[in-house]
Amino acid sequence: MRDISIINLNESGAVLPNVGTFSAFSGKNALAQRIVKLLLTAKGSDFFNLELGTTLLNLYGVYSNNSLESIKTIIPILIKDFVENIKREQDKDLMKGIVYENSELLEDIIIKDIKFDPTYSGWIIDLEIINKTQDIIKISVP
């Protein structure tokens, strides 16, 4: 499945907007971009599919010494639900005849680190995206 590049990942996996020329691509980079886009999309805000997205944005700006551990408990639950939704959507697409490369199919997302950044009052989540070909794509999302 081809997509238009709207993000770039630097060497450390940080997500950067693509402000240069837009190009079409597929494969594991298309999967990474889809994951980032959906993680930063508020659940229920996609007009065409209200199930897409997450509620992660609700956690931004929420921080106190008491909330740190509870947030670190909530985020893995949200990510697990997110992974199940992506897999379900991909299965539906495949049944409709939409073609994906194996490198575009999500196998799992592993949380490597969760930290609060006081500079912009938000959480930074370091993730590893694993596709069906077992490639690991490292990303950090705000």
C-alpha positions as CSV (number, residue, x, y, z in Angstrom):
1,M,0.0,0.0,0.0
2,R,1.6,3.3,-1.0
3,D,1.3,6.4,1.1
4,I,2.6,10.0,0.9
5,S,5.4,10.9,3.3
6,I,4.3,13.4,5.9
7,I,6.9,12.5,8.6
8,N,10.6,11.7,8.8
9,L,12.2,9.6,11.5
10,N,15.7,10.7,12.5
11,E,18.4,8.3,13.6
12,S,17.1,8.2,17.2
13,G,13.5,7.5,16.0
14,A,12.2,11.0,16.8
15,V,9.2,12.0,14.7
16,L,9.8,15.1,12.6
17,P,7.3,16.7,10.1
18,N,8.2,16.4,6.5
19,V,8.5,20.0,5.3
20,G,10.3,19.3,2.1
21,T,9.2,17.6,-1.0
22,F,6.5,14.9,-0.6
23,S,7.2,11.5,-2.0
24,A,5.3,8.3,-2.2
25,F,6.6,5.2,-0.4
26,S,5.5,1.9,1.0
27,G,6.9,-0.8,3.3
28,K,8.0,-0.4,6.9
29,N,8.2,3.4,6.7
30,A,4.5,3.5,5.6
31,L,3.6,1.3,8.7
32,A,5.6,3.6,11.0
33,Q,3.9,6.7,9.5
34,R,0.5,5.1,9.9
35,I,1.2,4.2,13.6
36,V,2.5,7.8,14.4
37,K,-0.5,9.4,12.7
38,L,-3.0,7.2,14.5
39,L,-1.2,7.6,17.9
40,L,-1.5,11.4,17.5
41,T,-5.2,11.2,16.3
42,A,-7.8,11.6,19.0
43,K,-10.1,8.6,19.0
44,G,-13.4,9.4,17.4
45,S,-12.1,12.4,15.4
46,D,-11.6,10.5,12.1
47,F,-14.8,11.2,10.1
48,F,-14.5,8.0,8.1
49,N,-13.7,5.7,11.0
50,L,-14.6,6.8,14.5
51,E,-12.7,3.8,16.0
52,L,-9.3,4.9,14.7
53,G,-6.9,6.9,17.0
54,T,-6.2,6.8,20.7
55,T,-7.0,8.6,23.9
56,L,-3.3,9.3,24.5
57,L,-3.9,13.0,23.9
58,N,-6.1,13.1,27.0
59,L,-3.0,12.4,29.1
60,Y,-0.9,15.4,27.9
61,G,-0.4,18.0,30.6
62,V,-1.4,15.5,33.3
63,Y,1.5,15.2,35.7
64,S,2.1,15.1,39.4
65,N,4.2,12.9,41.6
66,N,1.1,10.9,42.3
67,S,0.1,10.5,38.7
68,L,3.4,9.3,37.3
69,E,2.9,5.6,38.2
70,S,-0.8,5.5,37.2
71,I,0.0,7.1,33.8
72,K,2.8,4.5,33.3
73,T,0.1,1.9,34.0
74,I,-2.5,3.4,31.7
75,I,-0.3,3.9,28.6
76,P,0.5,0.2,28.1
77,I,-3.2,-0.6,28.3
78,L,-3.9,2.1,25.6
79,I,-1.1,0.8,23.4
80,K,-2.4,-2.8,23.7
81,D,-5.9,-1.7,22.7
82,F,-4.4,0.4,19.8
83,V,-2.4,-2.6,18.5
84,E,-5.5,-4.8,18.5
85,N,-7.5,-2.1,16.6
86,I,-4.8,-1.7,14.0
87,K,-4.6,-5.5,13.4
88,R,-8.4,-5.7,13.2
89,E,-8.4,-2.8,10.6
90,Q,-5.7,-4.5,8.6
91,D,-7.6,-7.8,8.6
92,K,-10.7,-6.0,7.3
93,D,-8.7,-4.3,4.6
94,L,-7.2,-7.7,3.5
95,M,-10.6,-9.2,3.4
96,K,-11.7,-6.3,1.1
97,G,-8.8,-7.2,-1.2
98,I,-6.5,-4.3,-0.2
99,V,-2.9,-5.4,-0.7
100,Y,-0.3,-4.8,1.9
101,E,3.4,-5.8,1.9
102,N,4.3,-8.0,4.9
103,S,6.5,-5.2,6.0
104,E,3.4,-3.0,6.3
105,L,1.5,-5.4,8.5
106,L,1.7,-4.8,12.3
107,E,2.8,-7.6,14.5
108,D,3.3,-5.7,17.8
109,I,4.3,-2.5,19.5
110,I,6.7,-2.7,22.5
111,I,7.0,0.2,24.9
112,K,10.7,0.9,25.7
113,D,10.3,4.0,27.8
114,I,7.7,6.5,29.1
115,K,8.9,9.9,30.4
116,F,7.3,13.3,31.1
117,D,8.9,16.3,29.3
118,P,8.2,19.4,31.4
119,T,9.3,21.6,28.5
120,Y,6.1,21.1,26.7
121,S,4.1,19.4,29.5
122,G,3.7,16.1,27.6
123,W,4.7,12.5,27.7
124,I,7.3,11.1,25.4
125,I,6.8,7.4,24.6
126,D,9.7,5.4,23.0
127,L,8.3,2.5,21.0
128,E,9.5,-0.3,18.9
129,I,7.1,-1.2,16.1
130,I,7.5,-4.8,14.9
131,N,6.0,-5.8,11.5
132,K,5.3,-9.3,10.0
133,T,8.8,-9.5,8.6
134,Q,10.1,-8.9,12.2
135,D,11.7,-5.6,11.3
136,I,12.0,-3.3,14.3
137,I,11.2,0.4,13.7
138,K,12.1,2.6,16.7
139,I,10.1,5.8,17.2
140,S,9.5,8.4,19.9
141,V,6.2,10.1,19.9
142,P,5.2,13.1,22.0
